[in-house]
Amino acid sequence: MKRRQQAETAMATKTKAKEKEPVDIVHQNAIHVETIQKEKRCEKLYTEFTINPYKKLHILPDRPMSRKMHEEIEEDPNFLKRFHEAQSEPRKKYTRPMTTSQEIGWISNSLIASDHKDRRLNFRRHKSEITKHMEAAWRLKEKTQNR
């Protein structure tokens, strides 16, 4: 009987410990202030803005029935140069692959000279009597289905 009462009192103290204590607003505010101070330490103020050359531009045209004249905008050669560099293929941008995915196919030059007459490396399609017969059968089947 005593063990049962002891077990019940132990369970009651555990459930009380698991219950959340009421929220202390002062401590919550201190945590919030500390978080803001940490964010301000890493904050940078940007005053110069440019268009991201890595993002595709979506230029919207004017309304078709608008009467205003189209303004001639002067081209910025620096922006055009950066834009074309960003749009070029990775082999022209970098000297070596930047990721492991780029390593596959990075060197696209063939390692040996290709000789089409060498049967060890070239497995051309050859037609035999059976393949010619089946090809004709498939063509005939396609013609009958299309009618």
Secondary structure as UniProt FT lines:
FT   HELIX           2..18
FT   HELIX           25..41
FT   TURN            53..54
FT   TURN            64..65
FT   HELIX           77..87
FT   HELIX           90..93
FT   HELIX           100..103
FT   TURN            104..105
FT   TURN            116..117
FT   TURN            119..121
FT   HELIX           129..146
//
